[in-house]
Amino acid sequence: MLQTLDTQEKEQDISEEAEQSLLFTANRPKMIMERGEGMYLWDTEGNAYLDFSGGWAVTSLGHSPAVVQDVLKEQSGTLIHSSPAFYNKPMLEFAKLLTDISCFDKVFFASSGAEANEGAIKLARKYGAVRLNGAYEIITLTNSFHGRTLATMSATGKSQWDHLYEPKVSGFRHVPINDLDACFAAISENTCAIMLELVQGEGGIHIVDQSYLQTLRKACDVYGILLIIDEIQTGIGRTGRMFAYEHYGVEPDIMTLGKGIGGGFPLSAMLTKKQYDLFEPGDQGGTYCGQPLAMAVGRAVVQEVIDRKLGDHAHMQGEYLLLQLRRLSGTFGLSKIRGKGLLTAFDLPAPVGAELVARCLHKGLIINSPSPFVIRLMPALTVATADIDQMLLILAEACKEIGIAAS
Ligand SMILES: *Cc1c(COP(=O)(O)O)cnc(C)c1O
């Protein structure tokens, strides 16, 4: 007992000192996460947290899934890294798997979502250079999120970033979601692509209309410009289909994947059709692009999502989650309950998002508030009905405690 206390105190000391060594970029709560299993995380004090942020829409198979542990063990015993100059077996097999299950023919692998989007932006600019007389502008949406590199921040339509890290990368024009007139007005002879999320994730779960996307597709065909869909948050079963574009009856020219594709391992991909295989050696690459460990993990995660039909499961559980949220909504004044599959959100009657997140965390539940009036839920695709019921109990208690109610 004494020994446990000692260790705990020591851990506390170490953490306070160590915190001083981290560059400050985020307000993090005090607890230190130590272990994960399925829907739960545990901190160093042994407290359990039911995770309805899914590691930020990343842990598609839940925390520390056995398949990922096994494949890491096996692949790390065989080959951890060769070099970006060589093929490796998992790289070839994983690329083949992704092209088999999508409308695309070619894959470029990277480590983070922003990097995959950088690849998409570069490919669109290359296309503009060789096929459209040097057109380079990309139309993106307000309220969108495409990453944190300079180019992807410039592509992102987030007003808080408008004047951050100036000068921005030029060549991006932002238009409101589901507004065809605004998009058509922005298209010019300089345009090489339109880039969008089908469900805006970080923006607070705003869904692109089917007719809007279908019309954009036709416009892209008419003008010869590329349609880029950022599926970093929506891809790999999250919205109830393997890829969100499947809901729309539309095929993009380029798609990017990240987050859930690695189940927690840093991995992303940019996919395109064979007619846009335009890079020449040296144009695009990276030390870890197609890295064997990442490739083996990604292949295992995607295969698991296919074998266990986790897209269908996400669809069913998402419907149940929305239904139950609607039943709670009257009591606490929750509104605009929305989502696709397990990418869901609702609005609060007051700007208490951060307070509600903190209150839930204290009670052992992790949720996310992308803005003060919005709560977003994106649990693992493997979430059970009992987990959803448990989440709703804690959420209701927390809503009661902070005193929100229907007006
Ligand atoms: C998270 C996210 C990104 C950025 O991915 P990182 O891995 O953080 O670089 C880009 N686009 C969308 C839609 C995202 O949700």
The ligand as an ORCA input file, in Angstrom:
! r2SCAN-3c Opt
* xyz 0 1
  C      -8.191     15.270    -38.818
  C      -8.455     15.755    -40.184
  C      -7.406     16.183    -41.028
  C      -5.971     16.261    -40.557
  O      -5.448     15.030    -40.197
  P      -4.080     14.976    -39.319
  O      -3.798     13.521    -39.187
  O      -4.396     15.655    -38.019
  O      -3.057     15.699    -40.078
  C      -7.725     16.575    -42.308
  N      -8.986     16.541    -42.763
  C     -10.016     16.127    -41.992
  C     -11.389     16.090    -42.558
  C      -9.793     15.733    -40.675
  O     -10.810     15.355    -39.891
*
